[in-house]
Amino acid sequence: MAFLSYHLHWPHDELMELEHRDRRLWTTKVSALNERANADDGRQ
């Protein structure tokens, strides 16, 4: 929850309204974006 709130700037109540599987999906998507951004940082 803190991970999604930090990266997406969504309020706690809004995150709590999501189904568990949807929170997991968003966590996966944000993690993939972070990994890609970190990989891009290493190329410069």
Residue frames as a rotation matrix with the C-alpha (Angstrom) as fourth column:
MET 1
0.573 0.820 0.000 0.00
0.820 -0.573 0.000 0.00
0.000 0.000 -1.000 0.00
ALA 2
0.486 -0.465 -0.740 2.76
0.108 -0.809 0.578 2.44
-0.867 -0.361 -0.343 0.90
PHE 3
-0.564 -0.714 0.415 4.59
0.452 0.154 0.879 1.51
-0.692 0.683 0.236 -2.32
LEU 4
-0.204 0.576 0.792 1.58
0.955 -0.062 0.291 2.40
0.217 0.815 -0.537 -4.47
SER 5
0.767 0.506 -0.394 0.75
0.604 -0.776 0.180 5.48
-0.215 -0.376 -0.901 -2.49
TYR 6
0.110 -0.840 -0.532 4.33
0.179 -0.509 0.842 6.74
-0.978 -0.188 0.094 -2.82
HIS 7
-0.758 -0.543 0.363 4.66
0.389 0.072 0.919 6.10
-0.525 0.837 0.156 -6.55
LEU 8
-0.446 0.666 0.598 1.14
0.801 -0.002 0.599 6.89
0.401 0.746 -0.532 -7.71
HIS 9
-0.991 0.037 0.131 0.25
-0.095 -0.877 -0.470 9.57
0.098 -0.478 0.873 -5.16
TRP 10
-0.173 0.967 -0.185 -3.10
-0.014 0.186 0.983 7.93
0.985 0.172 -0.019 -4.55
PRO 11
-0.187 0.159 0.969 -4.83
-0.926 -0.358 -0.120 8.40
0.328 -0.920 0.214 -1.20
HIS 12
-0.922 -0.231 0.310 -5.05
-0.357 0.817 -0.453 5.48
-0.149 -0.529 -0.835 1.22
ASP 13
-0.171 0.947 0.273 -8.85
-0.342 0.203 -0.917 5.30
-0.924 -0.250 0.289 1.01
GLU 14
0.445 0.306 -0.842 -8.73
-0.880 -0.021 -0.474 5.02
-0.163 0.952 0.260 -2.77
LEU 15
-0.496 -0.710 -0.500 -6.16
-0.741 0.646 -0.182 2.23
0.452 0.280 -0.847 -2.60
MET 16
-0.821 0.213 0.530 -8.24
-0.297 0.633 -0.715 0.38
-0.487 -0.744 -0.457 -0.04
GLU 17
0.208 0.965 -0.161 -11.22
-0.629 0.005 -0.778 0.42
-0.750 0.263 0.607 -2.41
LEU 18
-0.031 -0.296 -0.955 -9.24
-0.946 0.317 -0.067 -1.53
0.322 0.901 -0.290 -5.01
GLU 19
0.965 0.255 -0.069 -9.51
-0.237 0.951 0.198 -5.30
0.116 -0.175 0.978 -5.14
HIS 20
0.484 -0.821 0.302 -6.41
-0.183 0.243 0.953 -7.11
-0.855 -0.517 -0.033 -3.92
ARG 21
0.227 -0.397 0.889 -5.65
0.824 0.566 0.042 -8.42
-0.520 0.723 0.456 -7.42
ASP 22
0.776 0.080 0.625 -5.84
0.470 -0.734 -0.490 -4.88
0.420 0.674 -0.607 -8.80
ARG 23
0.830 -0.545 0.122 -3.38
-0.489 -0.604 0.630 -3.62
-0.269 -0.582 -0.767 -6.17
ARG 24
0.248 -0.753 0.610 -1.04
0.223 0.657 0.720 -6.47
-0.943 -0.042 0.331 -7.10
LEU 25
0.462 -0.013 0.887 -1.40
0.885 0.072 -0.460 -5.59
-0.058 0.997 0.044 -10.79
TRP 26
0.929 -0.105 0.354 -0.54
-0.046 -0.984 -0.170 -1.95
0.366 0.142 -0.920 -10.14
THR 27
0.621 -0.749 0.231 2.41
-0.370 -0.021 0.929 -2.99
-0.691 -0.662 -0.290 -8.00
THR 28
0.217 -0.507 0.834 3.71
0.678 0.693 0.244 -5.11
-0.702 0.513 0.494 -10.88
LYS 29
0.652 0.097 0.752 3.26
0.696 -0.471 -0.542 -2.26
0.302 0.877 -0.374 -13.36
VAL 30
0.925 -0.321 0.200 5.00
-0.370 -0.880 0.298 0.31
0.081 -0.350 -0.933 -11.15
SER 31
0.444 -0.794 0.416 7.86
-0.067 0.433 0.899 -2.12
-0.893 -0.427 0.139 -10.46
ALA 32
0.317 -0.292 0.902 8.34
0.893 0.411 -0.181 -2.68
-0.318 0.864 0.392 -14.18
LEU 33
0.834 0.013 0.551 8.48
0.269 -0.882 -0.387 1.07
0.481 0.471 -0.739 -14.78
ASN 34
0.797 -0.569 0.201 11.03
-0.491 -0.418 0.764 1.46
-0.351 -0.708 -0.613 -11.98
GLU 35
0.321 -0.692 0.646 13.17
0.377 0.719 0.584 -1.34
-0.869 0.057 0.492 -13.37
ARG 36
0.474 -0.099 0.875 13.11
0.870 -0.097 -0.483 0.21
0.133 0.990 0.040 -16.83
ALA 37
0.920 -0.125 0.371 13.99
-0.140 -0.990 0.015 3.65
0.366 -0.065 -0.928 -15.44
ASN 38
0.628 -0.721 0.291 16.87
-0.347 0.074 0.935 2.17
-0.696 -0.688 -0.204 -13.43
ALA 39
0.288 -0.504 0.814 18.15
0.747 0.650 0.138 0.32
-0.599 0.569 0.564 -16.49
ASP 40
0.689 0.022 0.725 18.02
0.579 -0.619 -0.531 3.53
0.437 0.785 -0.439 -18.52
ASP 41
0.918 -0.369 0.144 20.01
-0.384 -0.741 0.551 5.34
-0.096 -0.561 -0.822 -15.82
GLY 42
0.408 -0.793 0.453 22.80
0.105 0.533 0.839 2.80
-0.907 -0.295 0.301 -16.18
ARG 43
0.432 -0.187 0.882 23.15
0.885 0.275 -0.376 3.44
-0.173 0.943 0.284 -19.90
GLN 44
0.947 0.003 0.321 24.06
0.105 -0.948 -0.301 7.10
0.303 0.319 -0.898 -19.61
